[in-house]
């Protein structure tokens, strides 16, 4: 008898109850029957430990309070490098289930609640071909640049390399997909270029340079040296450019692409928080002033 997740295939873990006082396990069966297993204390502790470990792994596949599931698939294979081999196997694993969650916070303001992007979380559990269930839970936060690479896996299948530099740990993950469309969508979700149901691209232009500075003279000087190519402005579709909401818009974002990656800047601005300036000495330069934000995504290819 197999206890699994799908009720249509038989008993599930919701039908199991544990009693630590007498080391028994009860399993509810159809037609009012009940199966009771009497274990010795050692075997009972082992069973409970295995169950709790697997439940902890499966819990990572459920969106948290501040998360929304945006992508789900079963990859052809997955491999993780620079990870503790006791925590996750180092060899390629087939048929792993992958989910991508977008982290969202609701910020209270005088103008009402506002949704703010706070990065992503990718979760993975090993497939049925792997003897021991293992899971991987990796946050992709805005403050950390995501390194990626488009690869070809075994048999020429499309693969995506993700590398996250967290200081002490630098996990590298290789996802091999069944088709190019899945890989493209996964990557597009990470950079924020996927259009929602009521979104559209309002403008797409070429750019020569881009930089970020603060009022104290600091900034991201490395951005100036990148080979910038084009820029896209995405916002909610109001069917009329003049009536499209810019202030307090939860969809307004600018995607700037350079030769080896992209930068996505989400504009969560309130009334009076965005100012423009045209430089009289540089006719092709546009300057924007706004408050610092925490939802910028930088993706760089290896």
Order of alpha helices (4+ residues) and beta strands (2+ residues): beta-beta-beta-alpha-beta-beta-beta-beta-beta-beta-beta-beta-beta-alpha-beta-beta-beta-beta-beta-beta-beta
